[in-house]
Amino acid sequence: MGTIELVQGDITKIKADAIVNAANTSLMGGGGVDGAIHRAGGPEILEDCRKIVARQGGCKTGQAVITTGGKLPAKYVIHTVGPVYNSGKRGEDELLHSAYLNSLKLAAENDVHTIAFPNISTGIYHFPKDKAAAIAVKTVQDFLAHNDVVEKVIFVCFDDENFSLYQELLAQK
Ligand code: AR6
């Protein structure tokens, strides 16, 4: 079974087969981790995103698409769209689960052995960090128990609060 690692820092620096981007449905870039990935990875990533948009018109919430990693140390970027958090009664938990799961499935389809995730939806999209961390950890643990391709998942936390939450959750197992 695959392993889970926890690090605190900037996901654009991570050497993995793929890093995940917390994108939006337009796939045309934005702030937060999305902005950082496009800045560090260069224009090739956006070129691939444009091709995907021409083909399928963006990426729905909870879905994922894959592009080159451009100049990043990672070979691929998997762009997923987490939910904007409102009341919590609009299917946000399920959509966040889908964002993680569809990213992992796409990784396995592309022979990705190591993949790094940021804390999707917990910035500009305001998903409560504790709830988001629990969904992320459970989705990854369940996936790793049933697949042979993905060997390592790295959770990359940027802020102290997320890092502590993941430390606690991962220590429980
Ligand atoms: N490395 C790792 N994590 C980071 C980095 C980084 N370089 N920079 C920020 N984070 P956010 P969202 C963390 O807002 O909530 C964009 O405009 C950050 O601390 O990037 O899913 C998109 O285009 C937070 O914990 O993504 C969308 O419109 C986490 O990444 C929208 O934001 C996610 O925060 C998506 O919002």
Residues whose N, C-alpha, C, O or C-beta is under 5 A from the ligand:
A	BS01	AR6	G9 D10 I11 T12 A22 A23 N24 G29 G30 G31 G32 V33 D34 A36 G82 P118 N119 I120 S121 T122 G123 I124 Y125 H126 V156 F158 D159
